[in-house]
Amino acid sequence: MVRIEKMEVTDKVARYMYFPENSEKSGIVALNRDTGEWAVEKRLEEYGTSYISHALHRLEEFQKNGKFRKKDVIAWY
């Protein structure tokens, strides 16, 4: 499970904090809204990359439907 919280959404970038599991620590991921390229701006080394992947996939979904939620939770098994 990963929680995401919106930091900013502009015409150029969507930037979110991500919180793996129930962690109080957060990393930061961003999606370039013009090119679709993504970036990990702050990585939490103690957690695997699957949290980053799920967070970025959700940002891509937000981009497709044009609605960027303030907060969201992504769970998988």
Backbone bond lengths (Angstrom), bond angles and torsions (degrees), N, CA, C in turn:
res aa  C-N    CA-C-N  psi(-1)  N-CA   C-N-CA  omega(-1)  CA-C   N-CA-C  phi
1 M - - - 1.438 - - 1.527 108.74 -
2 V 1.329 114.67 141.19 1.459 120.34 175.03 1.531 108.01 -139.87
3 R 1.321 114.76 133.78 1.464 120.92 174.26 1.521 108.03 -97.68
4 I 1.325 116.40 144.33 1.457 120.54 174.22 1.522 109.25 -126.43
5 E 1.326 115.24 147.01 1.461 121.91 178.53 1.519 108.73 -136.31
6 K 1.320 115.27 131.22 1.459 121.20 -177.41 1.526 110.83 -67.52
7 M 1.320 115.06 132.42 1.457 121.74 172.37 1.525 109.33 -99.25
8 E 1.344 114.83 -50.18 1.461 120.04 177.92 1.522 109.77 -160.74
9 V 1.313 114.90 148.39 1.459 121.92 171.71 1.519 106.27 -135.44
10 T 1.331 115.24 120.68 1.459 121.46 176.88 1.526 107.73 -122.30
11 D 1.307 116.78 -176.14 1.465 120.16 175.61 1.520 111.55 -64.56
12 K 1.331 116.45 -23.16 1.462 121.07 -175.07 1.521 114.24 -100.18
13 V 1.344 118.44 -34.87 1.460 120.57 -170.86 1.529 111.74 -143.59
14 A 1.325 114.62 147.01 1.466 121.73 168.61 1.526 105.75 -116.91
15 R 1.320 116.54 121.76 1.471 121.44 -175.67 1.528 108.69 -123.62
16 Y 1.337 115.16 128.90 1.469 121.77 -177.81 1.517 110.74 -132.89
17 M 1.336 115.69 148.15 1.449 121.51 167.68 1.520 106.95 -86.41
18 Y 1.313 116.73 145.27 1.464 120.04 174.03 1.525 109.24 -123.33
19 F 1.343 114.73 141.87 1.458 123.27 -176.87 1.531 108.65 -124.58
20 P 1.338 118.47 101.42 1.468 120.32 179.33 1.531 111.76 -67.28
21 E 1.322 115.34 139.29 1.469 121.84 178.84 1.530 109.92 49.92
22 N 1.296 118.68 -129.81 1.467 121.02 179.62 1.523 111.60 -106.23
23 S 1.310 115.93 26.38 1.461 121.42 -176.82 1.526 111.33 -67.39
24 E 1.319 114.66 146.24 1.467 120.99 171.76 1.525 109.92 -88.85
25 K 1.345 115.87 -16.33 1.458 121.03 176.85 1.519 109.28 -77.33
26 S 1.325 116.03 146.69 1.457 119.01 179.95 1.515 111.41 -131.78
27 G 1.318 113.94 149.97 1.448 122.35 170.28 1.520 107.43 -108.99
28 I 1.327 116.44 178.18 1.467 120.63 -179.07 1.518 109.36 -132.98
29 V 1.339 115.53 131.18 1.461 122.52 174.51 1.519 108.54 -123.79
30 A 1.334 115.36 152.50 1.460 120.04 -178.71 1.517 110.04 -141.00
31 L 1.313 115.36 149.23 1.460 122.73 177.12 1.523 108.18 -123.41
32 N 1.334 116.56 124.23 1.460 121.32 174.50 1.518 106.86 -75.25
33 R 1.308 117.26 115.85 1.464 121.18 -173.28 1.521 112.54 -73.72
34 D 1.330 117.91 -19.08 1.466 121.04 178.45 1.520 111.92 -81.96
35 T 1.335 116.06 -44.17 1.465 120.00 -172.71 1.530 113.69 -103.40
36 G 1.342 117.15 -18.08 1.454 120.72 -175.94 1.518 113.16 82.36
37 E 1.333 116.96 0.35 1.460 120.49 178.41 1.519 109.86 -73.63
38 W 1.325 115.56 145.63 1.451 119.69 179.96 1.519 110.34 -116.68
39 A 1.329 114.15 161.15 1.467 119.84 179.77 1.522 108.94 -143.38
40 V 1.314 114.75 146.14 1.459 121.35 171.76 1.524 105.33 -102.32
41 E 1.315 116.44 107.87 1.456 120.69 -175.66 1.521 112.32 -87.65
42 K 1.324 115.77 -27.18 1.464 120.51 174.96 1.524 107.30 -145.70
43 R 1.316 116.06 118.25 1.464 121.92 -177.00 1.524 109.71 -104.09
44 L 1.326 115.42 139.14 1.461 120.76 173.01 1.521 106.84 -95.31
45 E 1.311 115.87 101.22 1.462 121.79 -172.52 1.530 113.41 -61.46
46 E 1.330 117.39 -27.82 1.464 119.80 -176.34 1.534 112.68 -76.75
47 Y 1.334 117.33 -5.85 1.463 121.66 178.68 1.522 109.34 -116.82
48 G 1.314 116.38 151.20 1.460 121.38 -179.09 1.519 112.77 -72.04
49 T 1.322 114.78 171.23 1.466 120.63 -177.41 1.527 113.51 -76.74
50 S 1.320 117.90 -10.76 1.472 118.63 -179.51 1.528 111.14 -63.33
51 Y 1.318 117.98 -30.94 1.469 120.73 177.72 1.523 110.15 -65.71
52 I 1.310 115.92 -41.81 1.464 120.77 177.64 1.525 109.93 -64.22
53 S 1.316 116.88 -45.48 1.468 121.24 -178.99 1.519 112.02 -59.70
54 H 1.321 116.64 -45.41 1.463 119.78 179.82 1.525 111.18 -65.71
55 A 1.312 117.63 -40.15 1.464 120.86 178.79 1.532 110.45 -63.52
56 L 1.319 116.87 -45.40 1.464 120.03 -179.03 1.521 111.81 -67.63
57 H 1.323 116.88 -36.61 1.465 119.47 176.93 1.532 110.03 -60.62
58 R 1.324 117.11 -40.15 1.462 120.16 179.18 1.525 110.89 -66.38
59 L 1.330 118.03 -37.52 1.460 120.87 176.27 1.523 110.88 -62.39
60 E 1.334 116.57 -38.60 1.464 120.38 176.49 1.528 110.66 -63.74
61 E 1.332 117.67 -39.15 1.467 121.22 176.56 1.531 110.30 -63.57
62 F 1.325 116.62 -43.80 1.470 120.58 177.66 1.529 110.18 -58.87
63 Q 1.324 116.48 -42.61 1.463 121.15 -179.92 1.527 110.74 -61.56
64 K 1.330 116.79 -42.67 1.467 120.58 -179.06 1.517 112.32 -64.02
65 N 1.349 117.09 -40.76 1.466 118.37 -177.54 1.523 113.09 -93.85
66 G 1.338 117.14 -4.14 1.460 120.84 174.71 1.518 114.95 75.57
67 K 1.320 117.65 11.30 1.461 121.40 -178.82 1.524 108.93 -123.29
68 F 1.321 115.91 113.61 1.461 121.57 179.93 1.523 108.33 -102.04
69 R 1.314 115.80 108.92 1.463 120.57 -179.62 1.521 111.12 -69.29
70 K 1.323 114.93 152.10 1.450 120.37 177.05 1.525 110.41 -68.13
71 K 1.335 116.66 -42.64 1.465 122.96 179.16 1.527 108.27 -141.19
72 D 1.333 115.03 154.20 1.457 119.92 175.02 1.531 108.94 -157.86
73 V 1.312 115.39 161.27 1.461 122.40 177.32 1.512 107.04 -127.69
74 I 1.341 115.85 132.00 1.450 121.42 177.88 1.533 107.08 -117.36
75 A 1.318 115.46 122.43 1.473 120.70 179.27 1.523 108.44 -120.96
76 W 1.315 116.28 145.39 1.453 122.74 177.44 1.521 108.56 -147.92
77 Y 1.313 114.66 168.43 1.472 119.39 178.60 1.489 110.42 -142.53
